[in-house]
Amino acid sequence: MKIIVENVEKRFIDSRKQEVTALKNINFTIAEQEFVVLVGPSGCGKSTLLNIVGGLMSPSSGEVYFGGVKGNKEPLLSIVFQEIALFPWRTVYENVVFGLEERGASKEEQREKGRRYIEMVGLSGFESAYPKQLSGGMRQRAGIARALAVEPDLLLMDEPFSALDAQTRTIMQEELLSIWNRTKLSTLYVTHNIQEAVYLADRVIVMSRRPGEIKSIIPIDLPKTGRNEEKYRVEFDRYADQIWQLIRHDAQEALKEAE
């Protein structure tokens, strides 16, 4: 399945009753089994765009559609947010199978997929634990397992690791790539972190500050795994610097605006 974002714009009325253009002239595709990362300065509309692709928000103009969907099947999307909204009264297992329950899956299917994806994210042995008993990284893993369990056509991730400490974030990035290599899910991922974008992406979409437009789409021509190895260091840093040079001025202006 291919995801096509065509001529998308988003306008809204701000607190001063003025129309603000958040996104303008957005065009890109996500191929089947492709990992695409959105990166840009604060306020560029990355999360707004992800919400539009995910159907949580409507564009003011343009459209998002899905190519290659068989029959009249509705594409199935899963979203992982920065704040993982696990139900505190449900165990890890009960949280992971929640989407399957909502879709009317049998108990047998719930058990099979629940076990499979809990194992995949490294939470075997914690099936009966409650969210308050888990670390931040473990809660994120449970949230990712819940998103994966419904076996979506497209996985959307909005800065899922930004609240984690640096070491946990690095581990989660590695584990996400490991999971992706097993599932090959089409993925749209939002981050502020340029190194994270280069580490994860097949292509990086660089956005400008408001109104958010696409400045450049950069294919990352590195092996999908092992990009952090020393032999790829020069090329990795070159990609990171290329993205930073595209963002730098806008990021500085966004910082001044915030102050």
C-alpha positions in Angstrom: 0.0 0.0 0.0 1.3 3.5 -0.9 0.3 6.6 1.0 -0.1 9.7 -1.1 -0.1 13.2 0.4 -1.2 15.6 -2.4 -1.3 19.5 -2.2 -2.2 19.5 1.5 -2.7 22.8 3.2 -3.9 23.5 6.7 -5.2 26.9 7.9 -6.7 27.7 11.3 -7.9 30.8 13.2 -5.6 31.8 16.1 -6.5 33.4 19.4 -6.5 36.8 17.8 -9.1 35.7 15.3 -6.5 35.8 12.5 -6.1 33.1 9.9 -2.8 31.3 10.1 -1.4 28.9 7.5 0.2 26.0 9.3 1.0 23.8 6.2 1.3 24.8 2.6 1.7 22.8 -0.6 2.7 19.5 1.0 3.3 16.7 -1.5 5.0 13.4 -0.8 4.4 9.6 -0.8 5.3 6.8 1.5 6.0 3.6 -0.4 5.1 0.1 1.0 7.6 -0.9 3.7 9.2 2.6 3.7 10.3 4.4 6.8 9.9 8.2 6.3 10.9 10.7 8.9 9.6 14.3 9.2 12.1 16.8 10.7 12.0 20.5 11.1 12.1 23.4 13.6 9.6 23.9 16.3 6.2 25.1 15.0 6.7 23.9 11.4 3.6 21.7 11.5 5.2 18.2 11.7 2.7 16.9 14.2 -0.2 18.6 12.4 0.8 16.9 9.2 1.1 13.5 11.0 -2.4 14.0 12.5 -3.8 14.8 9.0 -2.2 11.6 7.6 -3.6 9.7 10.5 -7.1 11.0 9.9 -7.3 12.8 13.3 -7.4 16.2 11.6 -8.8 17.3 8.2 -6.7 19.4 5.7 -8.1 22.8 4.7 -7.3 21.7 1.1 -5.6 18.8 -0.7 -6.0 15.2 0.3 -4.4 12.1 1.7 -5.2 8.8 0.0 -4.0 5.3 -0.1 -3.0 3.5 -3.2 -3.0 -0.3 -3.7 -5.7 -1.0 -1.2 -7.4 -4.3 -2.1 -11.2 -4.2 -2.6 -13.1 -1.7 -0.3 -10.8 -2.4 2.6 -10.3 0.6 4.8 -6.6 1.1 5.5 -5.7 0.4 9.1 -3.5 3.0 10.9 -1.8 3.0 14.3 -0.4 6.0 16.1 2.2 6.1 18.8 2.4 9.5 20.6 5.1 11.0 22.8 2.9 10.4 25.8 1.8 6.8 25.7 -1.8 6.7 27.0 -1.8 3.3 28.5 -4.9 2.5 30.6 -3.6 2.4 34.2 -6.1 -0.2 35.3 -5.1 -2.6 32.6 -2.1 -4.9 32.6 0.5 -4.8 29.9 -1.2 -7.7 28.1 -4.6 -6.1 28.5 -3.3 -2.8 27.1 -1.6 -4.5 24.1 -4.7 -6.4 23.0 -7.1 -3.5 23.5 -7.2 -2.6 19.8 -7.8 -6.3 19.0 -10.7 -6.4 21.5 -12.2 -3.3 19.9 -12.0 -4.9 16.4 -13.8 -8.0 17.7 -10.9 -10.4 17.5 -11.3 -13.8 19.1 -9.7 -14.5 22.5 -7.4 -17.0 20.7 -6.2 -14.3 18.2 -5.8 -11.8 21.1 -3.6 -14.3 23.0 -1.5 -15.2 20.0 -0.9 -11.7 18.8 -0.6 -10.3 22.3 2.2 -12.8 23.2 3.9 -12.3 19.8 4.2 -8.5 20.1 5.0 -8.4 23.8 7.9 -10.7 23.0 8.9 -8.6 20.0 9.2 -5.4 22.1 11.1 -7.3 24.9 8.4 -7.3 27.6 8.0 -11.0 28.0 7.6 -11.7 31.8 5.8 -8.3 32.3 2.4 -9.3 30.8 0.7 -9.0 34.2 2.4 -5.7 35.2 0.5 -2.4 35.4 1.8 0.8 33.8 2.8 2.3 37.1 5.2 -0.6 37.7 7.1 0.1 34.4 9.9 2.5 33.5 9.3 5.1 30.9 11.1 3.0 28.2 9.0 -0.1 29.1 5.8 1.9 28.9 6.9 3.1 25.4 7.5 -0.5 24.4 4.0 -1.5 25.6 2.6 1.4 23.6 4.5 0.2 20.5 3.3 -3.4 21.0 -0.3 -2.1 21.2 0.1 -0.2 18.0 1.7 -3.2 16.3 -0.8 -5.8 17.5 -3.5 -4.7 15.1 -1.0 -5.2 12.3 -1.6 -1.7 10.7 -1.0 -0.8 7.1 0.7 2.4 8.3 2.4 3.1 11.6 2.6 6.8 12.7 4.9 7.9 15.4 5.0 11.4 16.9 8.3 11.9 18.8 7.8 8.7 20.8 11.2 8.8 22.4 11.7 12.6 23.1 10.7 12.3 26.8 13.3 9.5 27.5 16.8 10.0 28.8 19.6 9.8 26.2 20.7 6.2 27.0 17.1 4.8 27.0 16.4 6.8 23.8 19.4 5.2 22.0 18.3 1.7 23.1 14.7 2.4 21.9 15.9 3.6 18.6 17.9 0.3 18.1 14.9 -1.7 19.2 12.6 0.1 16.9 14.8 -0.7 14.0 14.9 -4.3 15.1 11.1 -4.4 15.2 10.9 -2.7 11.8 13.2 -5.3 10.3 10.7 -7.9 11.5 7.5 -6.2 10.5 8.6 -4.0 7.5 5.7 -1.6 8.3 5.2 1.5 6.3 6.1 4.2 8.9 5.8 8.0 9.2 7.9 9.2 12.1 8.2 12.8 13.5 11.2 14.0 15.4 13.2 17.1 16.2 16.4 15.1 16.5 18.5 15.1 13.3 20.7 12.2 14.3 17.6 10.1 15.1 16.2 11.0 11.7 19.3 9.9 9.9 19.6 6.7 12.0 16.0 5.6 11.3 14.9 6.9 7.9 14.9 5.6 4.4 14.0 9.2 3.4 14.0 12.4 5.5 11.5 15.1 4.7 12.9 18.5 5.9 10.3 21.1 6.6 10.5 24.9 6.9 9.1 27.0 9.7 5.5 28.2 9.5 4.0 28.0 7.1 5.4 24.5 7.0 6.5 23.6 3.5 8.8 20.8 2.3 12.3 22.2 1.8 13.9 19.0 0.7 13.4 15.2 0.7 16.7 13.4 1.3 17.2 9.7 0.7 19.5 8.2 3.2 21.8 5.8 1.2 23.1 3.8 4.1 22.4 0.2 5.3 19.2 0.0 7.3 21.1 -1.4 10.3 24.5 -0.5 11.7 24.5 3.1 10.6 26.0 4.1 13.9 29.1 2.0 13.2 32.4 3.8 12.8 32.8 2.8 9.1 29.7 4.9 8.3 30.5 7.8 10.6 31.7 10.3 7.9 28.7 9.6 5.7 26.3 9.7 8.6 27.6 13.0 9.8 27.4 14.4 6.2 23.7 13.6 6.1 23.2 15.1 9.5 25.0 18.3 8.6 23.1 18.6 5.3 19.8 18.5 7.2 21.1 20.9 9.9 22.1 23.4 7.2 18.6 23.3 5.8 17.0 23.8 9.2 19.5 26.0 11.0 18.2 29.5 10.1 14.6 28.5 10.7 15.4 26.9 14.0 17.2 30.1 15.1 14.2 32.2 14.1 11.8 29.9 15.9 13.9 30.2 19.0 13.8 34.0 18.8 10.1 33.9 18.4 9.7 31.6 21.5 11.7 34.1 23.5 
